[in-house]
Amino acid sequence: SLPRQVSQALARSFSSTARNRFENRVAEKQKIFQADNDLPVHLKGGAADNILYRVTMGLCLGG
């Protein structure tokens, strides 16, 4: 029957998917955030954190 074929196809596609292609970079991120570089932790993520911080402060101060 069609519903059974569909459920089998879905189960097959979910169970045979490739492993996650992203590398585990936790240790790399830990080194960045634990570095003693006199930056507050909310700015250690880089330029995106800096921009987000400045936009947030601008909205808080400017309304």
C-alpha positions as CSV (number, residue, x, y, z in Angstrom):
1,S,0.0,0.0,0.0
2,L,1.1,3.6,-0.6
3,P,1.2,4.8,3.0
4,R,3.5,1.9,3.9
5,Q,5.8,2.5,1.0
6,V,6.0,6.2,1.9
7,S,6.8,5.4,5.6
8,Q,9.4,2.9,4.6
9,A,11.0,5.4,2.2
10,L,11.1,8.1,4.9
11,A,12.5,5.7,7.5
12,R,15.2,4.7,5.0
13,S,16.1,8.2,4.2
14,F,16.4,9.2,7.8
15,S,18.4,6.2,8.9
16,S,20.8,6.3,6.0
17,T,21.7,10.0,6.1
18,A,25.3,11.0,6.0
19,R,27.0,12.0,9.3
20,N,27.3,15.6,10.2
21,R,29.8,17.3,7.8
22,F,30.7,20.0,10.3
23,E,33.9,19.6,12.3
24,N,33.8,19.7,16.0
25,R,35.5,23.0,16.8
26,V,34.7,23.2,20.5
27,A,38.4,23.1,21.6
28,E,39.2,25.9,19.1
29,K,36.4,28.0,20.5
30,Q,37.4,27.3,24.1
31,K,40.9,28.6,23.3
32,I,39.5,31.8,21.9
33,F,37.2,32.5,24.8
34,Q,39.7,31.5,27.5
35,A,42.5,33.6,26.0
36,D,43.7,36.3,28.4
37,N,43.4,39.3,26.1
38,D,41.6,41.8,28.4
39,L,38.4,41.6,26.3
40,P,35.1,41.0,28.1
41,V,33.6,37.7,27.2
42,H,30.7,39.2,25.3
43,L,33.2,40.7,22.8
44,K,35.5,37.7,22.4
45,G,33.5,36.3,19.5
46,G,34.9,38.8,17.0
47,A,33.4,41.5,14.8
48,A,29.9,40.2,14.9
49,D,29.8,40.4,18.7
50,N,31.2,43.9,18.6
51,I,28.6,45.1,16.1
52,L,25.8,43.4,18.1
53,Y,27.1,45.0,21.3
54,R,27.2,48.5,19.7
55,V,23.8,48.2,18.2
56,T,22.3,47.0,21.5
57,M,24.0,49.9,23.4
58,G,22.8,52.4,20.8
59,L,19.2,51.2,21.0
60,C,19.4,51.3,24.8
61,L,20.8,54.8,24.9
62,G,19.0,56.2,21.9
63,G,15.7,54.5,22.4
